[in-house]
Amino acid sequence: LKLIAASTPASDVSTLRAAMVWPLLPLVVEGVFRPTIVATVLACVSCFQAGVNPLWGLSLLFANAALCRVVRSIVGPKTRPAGRCSREDYKRRTAEVEKAGKTPGPLRMFKATTSNTFRPQQIGARLQSQSRLDLSEFVHVIEVNKQELWVDVEACTTFETFTDECLRDGFVPLVVPELRTITVGGAIVGIGVESSSFKHGFFHEGLLEADMLLPSGEVVTIGPEGPYADLFKAVPNSLGSFGYLLRLRMRVQRAKPVVEFQKSWCPSPKELVESLEKACARTDVDYVDAVALGDQGGMLLLGKFVEEAPAGSQIQRYGLWPQFYPSILEEGTEYLRTDDYIWRWDADWFWCTQIFPGLRFWIIRWLCGPHLLRSDIYKAFNDAMIKNVLEPLGLNKEEELVIQDIEIPIGKAERYIHEFLRVCPSYKIGKIKLRRLDGPVAIPIWLCPVKGTGSPLMPMKEGQLYINFGFWDALEGAETKGGMSTGRINRALEDLTASLDGKKTLYSAAYFSEDKFYSEYNGALYKKLKEKYDPNGRVRGWYERLTKV
């Protein structure tokens, strides 16, 4: 591909790169890439031997991709809402897991959904299901309690399923992380944040109780009071190192069918942060976030529930076409269906489909189809390309993935924007860019206000307002020499975060030493609880989960 690109006129290179997403994306996702390539090569050879232009053999490649499009349109998305199950079904599965959990040996879970963690060294290990505790059936909503406003949901349930079942009854979770296939259990043992977090905090703040498989093989119910209160408080951000969640009881809120979505431009980082803080004090909004465009300023994004769009206004739909993220560059008010608002970022992975350049063009998006324009598909495709192409051929050895969500006290948020742009030269060597109107090209950064948590393994000032800064890009240049093995930019961001009394979430690559990690995240308490609940080390440790294969 590099040789082809080198011999292609500069004006045609972007078109060449655009074409690479299709047909590769459907072929890789459907698991037919290798046989299709073999068949296509044989077809090209046969054409050559028959005196026909060998390029006609490529028609097989495109025909198979088109067939994948048709089949996927008929059968629907690979991951779809799982719906509800009875409490009896849940109890039966729990009894089977408890029995399996008492089998001697290491305890490590397997789930069927695509992982939403971004640690390249763990890609291969995630796909292994052998000799693992199979929790892939714990994917249902059990009960929606309309009077007390809580939902019982199995821990491997995706937020797509959780939200879908809530909306059927006129509710939504308090916080819905932005990607459809993040699991509710993952957002507890990790960290879940979204634009309602200014009001409700992280997702785990809505947890009332949980069933949990302990390393002993025993299933217990943990809550804020009782014999397991210490474990209940420490589960958030523990990365599953104390055991495995099976059922969660989560608070929910009433919802309306439509969200009024307001976009207002703030001409400087200072005004953007100030506007965010003021918006968080309002009682008439349900959702608050923003997107900074480098140091130019940014767009304040507010949402509130309404029953319907006013007369003369239409419901705006995004997804296949048009794309959502370019719309945030223009001020105005729109009306979105509540589910469309919740999943507004999913169809383009925020704006990260820019790493697949073809997805900027409507014809490529149409060829892929709506069932492939999903975050879980992009993640699976990206993991497959890293594992099977980029790493074996050494094509990404100098590339550094900077995929981070970092919590900074709001009083230091403006300074963080300026310091981030100094430490992370994405404007020069990154792939992700946005431009507003006729302004200069800028680096997009997601800003999501959130109340600080009191959970001990995510040490923050409880109740204080923080800004979650989300930044996701692949950088390659002199500053990233050594790529992920050296992690120069990621290390610099970890240092910057500590200097501003911030906290980094742990779903992506981390470069802390073990001592540094434990000093930053209350390791003394963690070790005490780990010894209490897992003295034999059946479940992988916290730091091991974060940094090892």
MARLO-447787 format. One record per residue (C-alpha): residue number from 1; x, y, z; residue in three letters. Coordinates in nm, 3 decimals. Example, Ala and Ser with C-alpha at 12.3 -4.5 7.8 and 13.67 -1.06 7.14 Angstrom:
% MARLO-447787
R/pos/east/north/up/code
R/1/1.230/-0.450/0.780/ALA;
R/2/1.367/-0.106/0.714/SER;
% end
This chain:
% MARLO-447787
R/pos/east/north/up/code
R/1/0.000/0.000/0.000/LEU;
R/2/0.288/0.236/0.074/LYS;
R/3/0.439/0.164/-0.270/LEU;
R/4/0.106/0.229/-0.439/ILE;
R/5/0.056/0.551/-0.246/ALA;
R/6/0.410/0.666/-0.330/ALA;
R/7/0.343/0.626/-0.702/SER;
R/8/0.004/0.795/-0.687/THR;
R/9/-0.034/1.169/-0.760/PRO;
R/10/-0.075/1.369/-0.441/ALA;
R/11/-0.427/1.475/-0.544/SER;
R/12/-0.534/1.109/-0.561/ASP;
R/13/-0.377/0.986/-0.234/VAL;
R/14/-0.672/1.088/-0.016/SER;
R/15/-0.910/0.910/-0.256/THR;
R/16/-0.690/0.599/-0.241/LEU;
R/17/-0.689/0.602/0.140/ARG;
R/18/-1.064/0.657/0.144/ALA;
R/19/-1.123/0.346/-0.062/ALA;
R/20/-0.933/0.126/0.183/MET;
R/21/-1.208/0.128/0.447/VAL;
R/22/-1.440/-0.039/0.202/TRP;
R/23/-1.420/-0.328/0.119/PRO;
R/24/-1.185/-0.418/0.407/LEU;
R/25/-1.415/-0.320/0.695/LEU;
R/26/-1.704/-0.558/0.613/PRO;
R/27/-1.469/-0.841/0.518/LEU;
R/28/-1.271/-0.819/0.842/VAL;
R/29/-1.576/-0.776/1.063/VAL;
R/30/-1.760/-1.069/0.906/GLU;
R/31/-1.452/-1.294/0.943/GLY;
R/32/-1.409/-1.362/0.571/VAL;
R/33/-1.110/-1.140/0.499/PHE;
R/34/-0.847/-1.413/0.460/ARG;
R/35/-1.050/-1.654/0.242/PRO;
R/36/-1.163/-1.361/0.028/THR;
R/37/-0.805/-1.242/-0.023/ILE;
R/38/-0.692/-1.595/-0.116/VAL;
R/39/-0.981/-1.637/-0.358/ALA;
R/40/-0.918/-1.293/-0.510/THR;
R/41/-0.548/-1.367/-0.565/VAL;
R/42/-0.637/-1.696/-0.734/LEU;
R/43/-0.892/-1.515/-0.950/ALA;
R/44/-0.634/-1.257/-1.056/CYS;
R/45/-0.386/-1.534/-1.145/VAL;
R/46/-0.652/-1.719/-1.343/SER;
R/47/-0.737/-1.401/-1.535/CYS;
R/48/-0.371/-1.347/-1.616/PHE;
R/49/-0.331/-1.706/-1.740/GLN;
R/50/-0.639/-1.665/-1.957/ALA;
R/51/-0.502/-1.350/-2.115/GLY;
R/52/-0.754/-1.127/-1.935/VAL;
R/53/-0.660/-0.818/-1.739/ASN;
R/54/-0.581/-0.955/-1.389/PRO;
R/55/-0.756/-0.657/-1.229/LEU;
R/56/-1.086/-0.821/-1.321/TRP;
R/57/-1.007/-1.069/-1.046/GLY;
R/58/-1.053/-0.789/-0.795/LEU;
R/59/-1.423/-0.793/-0.872/SER;
R/60/-1.446/-1.094/-0.638/LEU;
R/61/-1.316/-0.879/-0.352/LEU;
R/62/-1.582/-0.615/-0.405/PHE;
R/63/-1.855/-0.869/-0.471/ALA;
R/64/-1.789/-1.040/-0.138/ASN;
R/65/-1.791/-0.705/0.043/ALA;
R/66/-2.122/-0.618/-0.122/ALA;
R/67/-2.262/-0.956/-0.019/LEU;
R/68/-2.157/-0.887/0.340/CYS;
R/69/-2.347/-0.558/0.321/ARG;
R/70/-2.663/-0.729/0.200/VAL;
R/71/-2.647/-1.010/0.457/VAL;
R/72/-2.581/-0.771/0.744/ARG;
R/73/-2.873/-0.552/0.635/SER;
R/74/-3.099/-0.857/0.657/ILE;
R/75/-2.979/-1.009/0.986/VAL;
R/76/-2.907/-0.681/1.170/GLY;
R/77/-2.609/-0.574/1.383/PRO;
R/78/-2.366/-0.829/1.524/LYS;
R/79/-2.436/-0.702/1.874/THR;
R/80/-2.799/-0.623/1.945/ARG;
R/81/-3.008/-0.556/2.255/PRO;
R/82/-3.058/-0.878/2.448/ALA;
R/83/-3.386/-0.775/2.613/GLY;
R/84/-3.509/-0.909/2.945/ARG;
R/85/-3.491/-1.235/3.135/CYS;
R/86/-3.679/-1.371/3.431/SER;
R/87/-3.536/-1.367/3.780/ARG;
R/88/-3.550/-1.746/3.773/GLU;
R/89/-3.324/-1.752/3.465/ASP;
R/90/-3.081/-1.522/3.640/TYR;
R/91/-3.075/-1.742/3.953/LYS;
R/92/-3.012/-2.051/3.741/ARG;
R/93/-2.714/-1.890/3.568/ARG;
R/94/-2.584/-1.765/3.902/THR;
R/95/-2.595/-2.115/4.052/ALA;
R/96/-2.398/-2.250/3.755/GLU;
R/97/-2.136/-1.977/3.786/VAL;
R/98/-2.105/-2.029/4.161/GLU;
R/99/-2.040/-2.397/4.098/LYS;
R/100/-1.780/-2.319/3.831/ALA;
R/101/-1.621/-2.056/4.053/GLY;
R/102/-1.541/-2.314/4.319/LYS;
R/103/-1.331/-2.516/4.076/THR;
R/104/-0.966/-2.477/4.189/PRO;
R/105/-0.730/-2.257/3.992/GLY;
R/106/-0.708/-1.900/3.862/PRO;
R/107/-1.036/-1.719/3.807/LEU;
R/108/-1.063/-1.513/3.490/ARG;
R/109/-1.383/-1.416/3.310/MET;
R/110/-1.487/-1.427/2.947/PHE;
R/111/-1.757/-1.209/2.792/LYS;
R/112/-1.874/-1.212/2.432/ALA;
R/113/-1.899/-0.838/2.366/THR;
R/114/-1.619/-0.628/2.217/THR;
R/115/-1.386/-0.486/2.480/SER;
R/116/-1.391/-0.107/2.517/ASN;
R/117/-1.052/-0.092/2.685/THR;
R/118/-0.762/0.043/2.481/PHE;
R/119/-0.447/-0.142/2.584/ARG;
R/120/-0.283/-0.274/2.266/PRO;
R/121/-0.073/-0.533/2.449/GLN;
R/122/-0.394/-0.706/2.567/GLN;
R/123/-0.571/-0.740/2.231/ILE;
R/124/-0.483/-1.107/2.174/GLY;
R/125/-0.559/-1.215/2.529/ALA;
R/126/-0.911/-1.067/2.518/ARG;
R/127/-1.014/-1.310/2.246/LEU;
R/128/-0.933/-1.623/2.445/GLN;
R/129/-1.229/-1.799/2.602/SER;
R/130/-1.064/-2.128/2.693/GLN;
R/131/-1.038/-2.211/3.063/SER;
R/132/-1.226/-1.896/3.157/ARG;
R/133/-1.534/-1.831/3.363/LEU;
R/134/-1.803/-1.779/3.100/ASP;
R/135/-2.024/-1.481/3.189/LEU;
R/136/-2.138/-1.421/2.831/SER;
R/137/-2.502/-1.503/2.915/GLU;
R/138/-2.533/-1.235/3.186/PHE;
R/139/-2.658/-0.978/2.934/VAL;
R/140/-3.019/-0.902/3.025/HIS;
R/141/-3.235/-0.660/3.215/VAL;
R/142/-3.419/-0.847/3.491/ILE;
R/143/-3.665/-0.591/3.627/GLU;
R/144/-3.760/-0.225/3.585/VAL;
R/145/-3.914/-0.097/3.909/ASN;
R/146/-4.132/0.196/3.807/LYS;
R/147/-4.231/0.296/4.158/GLN;
R/148/-3.890/0.301/4.329/GLU;
R/149/-3.699/0.400/4.010/LEU;
R/150/-3.440/0.124/3.996/TRP;
R/151/-3.348/-0.149/3.753/VAL;
R/152/-3.198/-0.491/3.816/ASP;
R/153/-2.959/-0.566/3.532/VAL;
R/154/-2.701/-0.837/3.467/GLU;
R/155/-2.345/-0.708/3.475/ALA;
R/156/-2.238/-0.800/3.119/CYS;
R/157/-2.540/-0.624/2.973/THR;
R/158/-2.450/-0.355/2.723/THR;
R/159/-2.572/-0.002/2.775/PHE;
R/160/-2.761/-0.043/2.448/GLU;
R/161/-2.972/-0.316/2.609/THR;
R/162/-2.999/-0.136/2.943/PHE;
R/163/-3.107/0.191/2.782/THR;
R/164/-3.341/0.027/2.534/ASP;
R/165/-3.533/-0.152/2.809/GLU;
R/166/-3.548/0.161/3.024/CYS;
R/167/-3.681/0.375/2.739/LEU;
R/168/-3.963/0.127/2.678/ARG;
R/169/-4.097/0.226/3.020/ASP;
R/170/-4.016/0.597/2.998/GLY;
R/171/-3.687/0.595/3.191/PHE;
R/172/-3.316/0.631/3.123/VAL;
R/173/-3.012/0.540/3.334/PRO;
R/174/-2.877/0.833/3.534/LEU;
R/175/-2.556/0.823/3.327/VAL;
R/176/-2.513/0.648/2.991/VAL;
R/177/-2.152/0.627/2.868/PRO;
R/178/-2.138/0.723/2.504/GLU;
R/179/-2.064/0.387/2.335/LEU;
R/180/-2.337/0.126/2.286/ARG;
R/181/-2.145/-0.187/2.389/THR;
R/182/-1.982/-0.063/2.707/ILE;
R/183/-2.117/-0.301/2.972/THR;
R/184/-2.285/-0.185/3.290/VAL;
R/185/-2.047/-0.392/3.502/GLY;
R/186/-1.751/-0.249/3.313/GLY;
R/187/-1.869/0.103/3.391/ALA;
R/188/-1.877/0.013/3.761/ILE;
R/189/-1.537/-0.153/3.796/VAL;
R/190/-1.404/0.103/3.552/GLY;
R/191/-1.533/0.457/3.530/ILE;
R/192/-1.839/0.572/3.333/GLY;
R/193/-1.902/0.938/3.254/VAL;
R/194/-2.129/1.135/3.021/GLU;
R/195/-2.308/1.465/2.988/SER;
R/196/-2.547/1.401/3.280/SER;
R/197/-2.249/1.353/3.515/SER;
R/198/-2.252/1.720/3.618/PHE;
R/199/-2.569/1.629/3.806/LYS;
R/200/-2.536/1.257/3.885/HIS;
R/201/-2.160/1.201/3.901/GLY;
R/202/-2.001/0.889/3.757/PHE;
R/203/-2.222/0.597/3.657/PHE;
R/204/-2.133/0.399/3.970/HIS;
R/205/-2.291/0.664/4.195/GLU;
R/206/-2.629/0.516/4.101/GLY;
R/207/-2.543/0.166/4.230/LEU;
R/208/-2.770/0.051/4.513/LEU;
R/209/-2.652/-0.309/4.552/GLU;
R/210/-2.487/-0.586/4.355/ALA;
R/211/-2.443/-0.962/4.343/ASP;
R/212/-2.078/-1.052/4.317/MET;
R/213/-1.880/-1.371/4.267/LEU;
R/214/-1.595/-1.360/4.517/LEU;
R/215/-1.259/-1.534/4.456/PRO;
R/216/-1.373/-1.797/4.707/SER;
R/217/-1.640/-1.901/4.456/GLY;
R/218/-1.919/-1.771/4.677/GLU;
R/219/-2.183/-1.533/4.537/VAL;
R/220/-2.276/-1.258/4.785/VAL;
R/221/-2.489/-0.944/4.778/THR;
R/222/-2.291/-0.629/4.853/ILE;
R/223/-2.436/-0.292/4.950/GLY;
R/224/-2.349/0.034/5.127/PRO;
R/225/-2.432/-0.127/5.462/GLU;
R/226/-2.376/-0.472/5.602/GLY;
R/227/-2.082/-0.714/5.611/PRO;
R/228/-1.954/-0.623/5.262/TYR;
R/229/-1.984/-0.245/5.286/ALA;
R/230/-1.607/-0.202/5.252/ASP;
R/231/-1.607/-0.406/4.931/LEU;
R/232/-1.908/-0.218/4.792/PHE;
R/233/-1.730/0.114/4.834/LYS;
R/234/-1.406/-0.012/4.678/ALA;
R/235/-1.549/-0.188/4.370/VAL;
R/236/-1.562/0.126/4.150/PRO;
R/237/-1.236/0.159/3.952/ASN;
R/238/-1.103/-0.174/4.086/SER;
R/239/-1.102/-0.320/3.731/LEU;
R/240/-1.266/-0.639/3.857/GLY;
R/241/-0.970/-0.735/4.073/SER;
R/242/-1.187/-0.828/4.374/PHE;
R/243/-1.419/-1.065/4.187/GLY;
R/244/-1.691/-1.049/3.924/TYR;
R/245/-2.018/-0.860/3.931/LEU;
R/246/-2.323/-1.059/3.823/LEU;
R/247/-2.622/-0.836/3.898/ARG;
R/248/-2.652/-0.463/3.960/LEU;
R/249/-2.939/-0.263/4.103/ARG;
R/250/-2.911/0.082/3.944/MET;
R/251/-3.110/0.399/4.001/ARG;
R/252/-3.280/0.541/3.692/VAL;
R/253/-3.461/0.866/3.608/GLN;
R/254/-3.775/0.957/3.418/ARG;
R/255/-3.722/1.067/3.060/ALA;
R/256/-3.913/1.236/2.780/LYS;
R/257/-3.917/1.138/2.412/PRO;
R/258/-3.711/1.432/2.281/VAL;
R/259/-3.399/1.624/2.379/VAL;
R/260/-3.366/1.993/2.294/GLU;
R/261/-3.000/2.032/2.196/PHE;
R/262/-2.841/2.378/2.215/GLN;
R/263/-2.497/2.470/2.076/LYS;
R/264/-2.329/2.797/2.177/SER;
R/265/-1.980/2.913/2.075/TRP;
R/266/-1.735/3.034/2.340/CYS;
R/267/-1.442/3.228/2.186/PRO;
R/268/-1.168/3.127/2.431/SER;
R/269/-1.078/2.841/2.667/PRO;
R/270/-1.145/3.071/2.962/LYS;
R/271/-1.497/3.154/2.846/GLU;
R/272/-1.563/2.791/2.761/LEU;
R/273/-1.474/2.670/3.110/VAL;
R/274/-1.668/2.954/3.272/GLU;
R/275/-1.972/2.877/3.058/SER;
R/276/-1.952/2.511/3.155/LEU;
R/277/-1.941/2.598/3.522/GLU;
R/278/-2.242/2.829/3.492/LYS;
R/279/-2.437/2.567/3.297/ALA;
R/280/-2.372/2.310/3.569/CYS;
R/281/-2.542/2.537/3.822/ALA;
R/282/-2.861/2.552/3.617/ARG;
R/283/-3.163/2.344/3.716/THR;
R/284/-3.335/2.358/3.377/ASP;
R/285/-3.089/2.141/3.183/VAL;
R/286/-3.037/1.765/3.190/ASP;
R/287/-2.714/1.733/2.991/TYR;
R/288/-2.400/1.947/2.979/VAL;
R/289/-2.078/1.891/2.785/ASP;
R/290/-1.856/2.080/2.540/ALA;
R/291/-1.595/2.039/2.269/VAL;
R/292/-1.282/2.257/2.275/ALA;
R/293/-1.115/2.335/1.945/LEU;
R/294/-0.755/2.367/2.056/GLY;
R/295/-0.699/2.707/2.217/ASP;
R/296/-0.952/2.882/1.990/GLN;
R/297/-1.240/2.826/2.231/GLY;
R/298/-1.513/2.570/2.198/GLY;
R/299/-1.878/2.480/2.164/MET;
R/300/-2.095/2.454/2.475/LEU;
R/301/-2.350/2.174/2.432/LEU;
R/302/-2.667/2.167/2.645/LEU;
R/303/-2.957/1.924/2.639/GLY;
R/304/-3.291/1.907/2.814/LYS;
R/305/-3.586/1.672/2.794/PHE;
R/306/-3.900/1.793/2.616/VAL;
R/307/-4.217/1.614/2.514/GLU;
R/308/-4.190/1.705/2.146/GLU;
R/309/-4.027/1.940/1.902/ALA;
R/310/-4.211/2.274/1.880/PRO;
R/311/-4.430/2.354/1.582/ALA;
R/312/-4.218/2.432/1.277/GLY;
R/313/-3.919/2.230/1.401/SER;
R/314/-3.823/1.884/1.286/GLN;
R/315/-3.653/1.597/1.463/ILE;
R/316/-3.295/1.576/1.334/GLN;
R/317/-3.154/1.230/1.267/ARG;
R/318/-2.781/1.151/1.248/TYR;
R/319/-2.590/0.829/1.184/GLY;
R/320/-2.547/0.686/0.837/LEU;
R/321/-2.574/1.037/0.694/TRP;
R/322/-2.534/1.311/0.797/PRO;
R/323/-2.264/1.260/1.058/GLN;
R/324/-2.320/1.407/1.403/PHE;
R/325/-1.980/1.542/1.498/TYR;
R/326/-1.948/1.799/1.215/PRO;
R/327/-2.279/1.950/1.332/SER;
R/328/-2.126/2.065/1.660/ILE;
R/329/-1.921/2.322/1.468/LEU;
R/330/-2.229/2.535/1.405/GLU;
R/331/-2.433/2.720/1.669/GLU;
R/332/-2.805/2.664/1.694/GLY;
R/333/-3.081/2.456/1.849/THR;
R/334/-3.189/2.112/1.727/GLU;
R/335/-3.429/1.847/1.847/TYR;
R/336/-3.317/1.485/1.872/LEU;
R/337/-3.496/1.170/1.977/ARG;
R/338/-3.375/1.080/2.326/THR;
R/339/-3.211/0.757/2.208/ASP;
R/340/-3.042/0.945/1.922/ASP;
R/341/-2.905/1.197/2.169/TYR;
R/342/-2.774/0.923/2.396/ILE;
R/343/-2.592/0.749/2.107/TRP;
R/344/-2.498/1.069/1.920/ARG;
R/345/-2.124/0.993/1.943/TRP;
R/346/-2.140/0.620/1.867/ASP;
R/347/-2.172/0.617/1.486/ALA;
R/348/-1.838/0.797/1.448/ASP;
R/349/-1.663/0.698/1.773/TRP;
R/350/-1.688/1.068/1.862/PHE;
R/351/-1.476/1.187/1.566/TRP;
R/352/-1.226/0.901/1.564/CYS;
R/353/-1.352/0.753/1.237/THR;
R/354/-1.115/1.009/1.087/GLN;
R/355/-0.851/0.737/1.124/ILE;
R/356/-1.057/0.552/0.861/PHE;
R/357/-1.064/0.837/0.608/PRO;
R/358/-1.324/0.684/0.377/GLY;
R/359/-1.596/0.725/0.636/LEU;
R/360/-1.611/1.097/0.563/ARG;
R/361/-1.781/1.016/0.231/PHE;
R/362/-2.149/0.926/0.214/TRP;
R/363/-2.097/0.662/-0.055/ILE;
R/364/-1.846/0.471/0.160/ILE;
R/365/-2.080/0.496/0.459/ARG;
R/366/-2.369/0.368/0.247/TRP;
R/367/-2.158/0.077/0.120/LEU;
R/368/-2.072/-0.016/0.480/CYS;
R/369/-2.431/0.026/0.598/GLY;
R/370/-2.567/0.145/0.933/PRO;
R/371/-2.503/-0.188/1.107/HIS;
R/372/-2.127/-0.146/1.057/LEU;
R/373/-2.118/0.222/1.154/LEU;
R/374/-2.092/0.145/1.525/ARG;
R/375/-1.822/0.185/1.786/SER;
R/376/-1.797/-0.191/1.856/ASP;
R/377/-1.735/-0.258/1.486/ILE;
R/378/-1.464/0.008/1.465/TYR;
R/379/-1.298/-0.130/1.778/LYS;
R/380/-1.302/-0.488/1.646/ALA;
R/381/-1.171/-0.374/1.307/PHE;
R/382/-0.899/-0.159/1.461/ASN;
R/383/-0.788/-0.440/1.695/ASP;
R/384/-0.776/-0.684/1.403/ALA;
R/385/-0.567/-0.447/1.193/MET;
R/386/-0.322/-0.386/1.479/ILE;
R/387/-0.291/-0.756/1.564/LYS;
R/388/-0.278/-0.899/1.210/ASN;
R/389/-0.127/-0.624/0.995/VAL;
R/390/0.034/-0.328/1.167/LEU;
R/391/0.228/-0.507/1.442/GLU;
R/392/0.348/-0.808/1.234/PRO;
R/393/0.474/-0.574/0.960/LEU;
R/394/0.612/-0.317/1.205/GLY;
R/395/0.403/-0.041/1.048/LEU;
R/396/0.306/0.113/1.383/ASN;
R/397/0.633/0.082/1.576/LYS;
R/398/0.677/0.460/1.587/GLU;
R/399/0.307/0.538/1.640/GLU;
R/400/0.173/0.630/1.982/GLU;
R/401/-0.195/0.596/2.063/LEU;
R/402/-0.297/0.876/2.296/VAL;
R/403/-0.636/0.761/2.422/ILE;
R/404/-0.714/0.924/2.751/GLN;
R/405/-0.997/1.050/2.972/ASP;
R/406/-0.859/1.265/3.252/ILE;
R/407/-1.041/1.437/3.539/GLU;
R/408/-0.915/1.786/3.628/ILE;
R/409/-1.056/2.020/3.897/PRO;
R/410/-1.256/2.288/3.719/ILE;
R/411/-1.040/2.563/3.868/GLY;
R/412/-0.744/2.424/3.675/LYS;
R/413/-0.929/2.326/3.357/ALA;
R/414/-0.833/2.629/3.148/GLU;
R/415/-0.468/2.580/3.235/ARG;
R/416/-0.496/2.213/3.146/TYR;
R/417/-0.612/2.296/2.791/ILE;
R/418/-0.306/2.512/2.728/HIS;
R/419/-0.066/2.266/2.889/GLU;
R/420/-0.221/1.971/2.708/PHE;
R/421/-0.164/2.137/2.370/LEU;
R/422/0.198/2.196/2.466/ARG;
R/423/0.258/1.837/2.579/VAL;
R/424/0.057/1.662/2.305/CYS;
R/425/0.146/1.800/1.957/PRO;
R/426/-0.150/1.641/1.784/SER;
R/427/-0.199/1.949/1.566/TYR;
R/428/0.134/1.863/1.404/LYS;
R/429/0.159/1.483/1.403/ILE;
R/430/-0.193/1.359/1.479/GLY;
R/431/-0.470/1.229/1.254/LYS;
R/432/-0.775/1.390/1.416/ILE;
R/433/-0.864/1.749/1.323/LYS;
R/434/-1.169/1.975/1.313/LEU;
R/435/-1.221/2.316/1.157/ARG;
R/436/-1.499/2.562/1.236/ARG;
R/437/-1.620/2.780/0.950/LEU;
R/438/-1.315/2.943/0.792/ASP;
R/439/-1.104/2.918/1.107/GLY;
R/440/-0.774/2.733/1.138/PRO;
R/441/-0.753/2.357/1.178/VAL;
R/442/-0.787/2.265/1.544/ALA;
R/443/-0.758/1.968/1.780/ILE;
R/444/-1.092/1.856/1.927/PRO;
R/445/-1.104/1.780/2.300/ILE;
R/446/-1.419/1.661/2.474/TRP;
R/447/-1.504/1.837/2.800/LEU;
R/448/-1.756/1.665/3.027/CYS;
R/449/-1.822/1.809/3.375/PRO;
R/450/-1.855/1.554/3.655/VAL;
R/451/-1.896/1.559/4.031/LYS;
R/452/-1.595/1.420/4.214/GLY;
R/453/-1.654/1.075/4.361/THR;
R/454/-1.603/0.951/4.713/GLY;
R/455/-1.505/0.603/4.592/SER;
R/456/-1.171/0.531/4.761/PRO;
R/457/-0.994/0.376/4.458/LEU;
R/458/-1.058/0.688/4.249/MET;
R/459/-0.932/0.948/4.497/PRO;
R/460/-1.100/1.281/4.427/MET;
R/461/-1.258/1.560/4.626/LYS;
R/462/-1.610/1.433/4.669/GLU;
R/463/-1.877/1.665/4.533/GLY;
R/464/-1.629/1.908/4.377/GLN;
R/465/-1.679/1.983/4.008/LEU;
R/466/-1.420/1.835/3.773/TYR;
R/467/-1.389/1.838/3.397/ILE;
R/468/-1.337/1.507/3.221/ASN;
R/469/-1.106/1.577/2.927/PHE;
R/470/-1.141/1.317/2.653/GLY;
R/471/-0.877/1.300/2.383/PHE;
R/472/-0.823/1.019/2.135/TRP;
R/473/-0.571/1.018/1.851/ASP;
R/474/-0.286/0.827/1.690/ALA;
R/475/0.034/1.032/1.670/LEU;
R/476/0.348/0.960/1.472/GLU;
R/477/0.658/1.179/1.450/GLY;
R/478/0.991/1.253/1.614/ALA;
R/479/0.807/1.307/1.943/GLU;
R/480/0.672/0.950/1.942/THR;
R/481/0.994/0.763/1.861/LYS;
R/482/0.961/0.414/2.006/GLY;
R/483/0.582/0.426/1.982/GLY;
R/484/0.378/0.259/2.256/MET;
R/485/0.686/0.089/2.402/SER;
R/486/0.823/0.426/2.515/THR;
R/487/0.492/0.612/2.551/GLY;
R/488/0.657/0.951/2.566/ARG;
R/489/0.344/1.161/2.524/ILE;
R/490/0.129/0.940/2.749/ASN;
R/491/0.393/0.961/3.022/ARG;
R/492/0.403/1.340/2.989/ALA;
R/493/0.024/1.354/3.022/LEU;
R/494/0.034/1.137/3.334/GLU;
R/495/0.285/1.379/3.486/ASP;
R/496/0.074/1.680/3.383/LEU;
R/497/-0.236/1.525/3.536/THR;
R/498/-0.063/1.468/3.869/ALA;
R/499/0.074/1.823/3.874/SER;
R/500/-0.282/1.962/3.843/LEU;
R/501/-0.434/1.733/4.109/ASP;
R/502/-0.619/1.536/3.846/GLY;
R/503/-0.696/1.168/3.799/LYS;
R/504/-0.668/0.958/3.488/LYS;
R/505/-0.926/0.688/3.416/THR;
R/506/-0.782/0.341/3.367/LEU;
R/507/-0.938/0.203/3.049/TYR;
R/508/-0.634/0.274/2.832/SER;
R/509/-0.255/0.238/2.827/ALA;
R/510/-0.082/0.343/3.149/ALA;
R/511/0.286/0.393/3.224/TYR;
R/512/0.288/0.433/3.602/PHE;
R/513/0.542/0.234/3.795/SER;
R/514/0.368/0.003/4.040/GLU;
R/515/0.471/0.216/4.337/ASP;
R/516/0.356/0.534/4.165/LYS;
R/517/0.025/0.378/4.069/PHE;
R/518/-0.052/0.262/4.422/TYR;
R/519/0.045/0.600/4.568/SER;
R/520/-0.189/0.777/4.320/GLU;
R/521/-0.489/0.546/4.364/TYR;
R/522/-0.500/0.453/4.732/ASN;
R/523/-0.304/0.132/4.699/GLY;
R/524/-0.279/0.080/5.075/ALA;
R/525/-0.654/0.032/5.104/LEU;
R/526/-0.661/-0.182/4.791/TYR;
R/527/-0.394/-0.420/4.922/LYS;
R/528/-0.577/-0.454/5.254/LYS;
R/529/-0.905/-0.548/5.082/LEU;
R/530/-0.731/-0.772/4.830/LYS;
R/531/-0.575/-0.971/5.113/GLU;
R/532/-0.913/-0.994/5.285/LYS;
R/533/-1.119/-1.108/4.987/TYR;
R/534/-0.859/-1.279/4.766/ASP;
R/535/-0.575/-1.405/4.988/PRO;
R/536/-0.475/-1.672/4.735/ASN;
R/537/-0.465/-1.438/4.435/GLY;
R/538/-0.718/-1.628/4.222/ARG;
R/539/-0.823/-1.308/4.045/VAL;
R/540/-0.563/-1.096/3.869/ARG;
R/541/-0.443/-0.798/4.065/GLY;
R/542/-0.528/-0.435/3.996/TRP;
R/543/-0.193/-0.325/3.855/TYR;
R/544/-0.155/-0.649/3.660/GLU;
R/545/-0.492/-0.594/3.492/ARG;
R/546/-0.389/-0.244/3.394/LEU;
R/547/-0.041/-0.311/3.256/THR;
R/548/0.010/-0.682/3.177/LYS;
R/549/-0.113/-0.915/2.905/VAL;
% end
